[in-house]
Amino acid sequence: MAKVPKAVADAKEVVIDKLKEIASAKAVLVQLESEHSEACKALRQAQIAADAHLPQCRMVNVRWRSGTEEYPSPVVILRRTPSGMLVVRRVGDHDGSEYRFKPATYGDKYVQVEKSSFRSSLRELRDVPAEYMPKGWCDGLRQD
């Protein structure tokens, strides 16, 4: 067997050492990713718990042709504007978008204010607490 030059043997040792470092770094990375995932779950649970005391309802997409409800999502009511609109955001989504809803012309519901295209689904609020319903609404009929 031919003798390996010292420079080659040293270089091979460095490669083996670096492979060991990479393997240990991968193990640390897996552990850090797991800890990060747990921290994100804890944050989400804390955000949901913080929203528990706020008034809540559901935001649904109403298909433009059939009128069927899709993708119900719990939302919290942040405030009512002087004009009677409700400002809501998804439960636990403290950094997310806020949505504005106005009382519908017909029926006791709120419809999204933001403009949508003709064919897009309309968003509406369901199960709105009674204290947030417009004055003069009773069982879907305006009492003016």
C-alpha positions as CSV (number, residue, x, y, z in Angstrom):
1,M,0.0,0.0,0.0
2,A,1.4,3.4,-1.0
3,K,2.0,5.9,1.7
4,V,-0.3,8.9,1.6
5,P,1.4,12.3,1.6
6,K,1.0,14.2,4.9
7,A,-0.7,17.2,3.2
8,V,-3.4,14.8,1.7
9,A,-3.9,13.1,5.1
10,D,-4.3,16.4,6.8
11,A,-6.7,17.7,4.2
12,K,-8.8,14.5,4.5
13,E,-8.9,15.0,8.3
14,V,-10.2,18.5,7.8
15,V,-12.9,17.3,5.5
16,I,-14.0,14.6,8.0
17,D,-14.0,17.2,10.8
18,K,-16.2,19.6,8.7
19,L,-18.6,16.7,7.9
20,K,-18.9,16.1,11.7
21,E,-19.5,19.8,12.3
22,I,-22.2,19.9,9.6
23,A,-23.9,16.9,11.1
24,S,-24.0,18.5,14.6
25,A,-25.1,21.8,13.1
26,K,-28.0,20.0,11.3
27,A,-29.0,18.4,14.7
28,V,-29.0,21.9,16.3
29,L,-31.0,23.3,13.4
30,V,-33.7,20.6,13.7
31,Q,-33.9,21.4,17.4
32,L,-34.2,25.1,16.8
33,E,-36.9,24.6,14.1
34,S,-38.8,22.5,16.6
35,E,-38.5,25.2,19.3
36,H,-39.5,27.9,16.8
37,S,-42.6,25.9,15.8
38,E,-43.6,25.5,19.5
39,A,-43.1,29.2,20.1
40,C,-45.3,30.1,17.1
41,K,-48.0,27.8,18.4
42,A,-47.8,29.4,21.9
43,L,-48.0,32.9,20.3
44,R,-51.1,31.9,18.3
45,Q,-52.8,30.4,21.4
46,A,-52.0,33.6,23.3
47,Q,-53.4,35.8,20.6
48,I,-56.6,33.7,20.5
49,A,-56.9,33.9,24.3
50,A,-56.4,37.7,24.1
51,D,-59.3,37.9,21.7
52,A,-61.6,35.8,23.9
53,H,-63.0,38.9,25.7
54,L,-63.9,40.8,22.5
55,P,-67.3,40.4,20.7
56,Q,-67.1,37.8,18.0
57,C,-69.1,36.7,14.9
58,R,-68.4,34.8,11.7
59,M,-67.2,36.1,8.3
60,V,-68.4,34.1,5.4
61,N,-68.0,34.2,1.6
62,V,-71.3,34.1,-0.1
63,R,-71.1,32.8,-3.7
64,W,-72.4,35.2,-6.2
65,R,-74.6,32.8,-8.1
66,S,-75.9,30.2,-5.6
67,G,-75.8,32.3,-2.4
68,T,-74.2,29.4,-0.5
69,E,-71.9,30.2,2.3
70,E,-68.2,29.2,2.1
71,Y,-65.1,29.5,4.3
72,P,-66.6,30.5,7.6
73,S,-64.0,32.3,9.7
74,P,-64.3,33.6,13.2
75,V,-63.7,37.3,13.6
76,V,-63.6,39.8,16.4
77,I,-65.4,43.1,16.3
78,L,-62.9,45.9,16.9
79,R,-65.2,48.9,16.8
80,R,-68.3,50.5,15.2
81,T,-67.7,53.6,13.2
82,P,-69.9,56.7,13.6
83,S,-71.5,55.8,10.3
84,G,-72.6,52.4,11.6
85,M,-69.9,50.2,9.9
86,L,-68.2,47.4,11.8
87,V,-64.5,47.0,11.7
88,V,-63.4,43.4,12.2
89,R,-60.3,41.2,12.0
90,R,-59.8,37.5,12.1
91,V,-59.5,35.9,15.6
92,G,-55.9,35.8,16.7
93,D,-54.6,37.7,13.7
94,H,-53.3,40.8,15.5
95,D,-51.0,41.9,12.7
96,G,-53.5,41.1,9.9
97,S,-55.9,43.0,7.8
98,E,-59.0,44.8,9.2
99,Y,-62.2,44.5,7.2
100,R,-65.1,47.0,7.2
101,F,-68.7,45.9,6.9
102,K,-71.8,48.1,6.5
103,P,-75.4,47.2,7.2
104,A,-77.1,45.6,4.1
105,T,-79.9,47.5,2.4
106,Y,-82.2,44.4,2.8
107,G,-82.0,41.9,5.6
108,D,-80.4,42.0,9.0
109,K,-76.8,41.4,7.9
110,Y,-73.6,43.2,7.3
111,V,-71.8,43.2,3.9
112,Q,-68.2,44.1,3.2
113,V,-67.6,47.7,2.2
114,E,-64.5,47.1,0.0
115,K,-65.3,46.9,-3.6
116,S,-65.4,43.5,-5.2
117,S,-65.7,42.5,-8.8
118,F,-69.1,41.4,-10.3
119,R,-68.2,37.7,-10.2
120,S,-66.3,37.5,-6.9
121,S,-67.9,36.2,-3.8
122,L,-69.3,38.7,-1.4
123,R,-68.2,38.6,2.3
124,E,-70.9,38.9,5.0
125,L,-71.0,38.8,8.7
126,R,-73.1,36.1,10.5
127,D,-74.1,35.7,14.2
128,V,-73.4,39.4,15.0
129,P,-74.2,40.2,18.6
130,A,-77.5,42.0,19.1
131,E,-75.9,45.1,20.5
132,Y,-74.0,45.6,17.2
133,M,-77.1,45.2,14.9
134,P,-78.4,48.4,13.4
135,K,-81.2,50.0,15.2
136,G,-84.6,49.3,13.6
137,W,-83.7,45.7,12.5
138,C,-85.9,42.9,13.8
139,D,-86.0,39.4,12.3
140,G,-84.7,40.6,8.9
141,L,-87.3,43.3,8.5
142,R,-86.6,47.0,8.9
143,Q,-88.8,48.6,11.5
144,D,-88.6,52.2,10.3
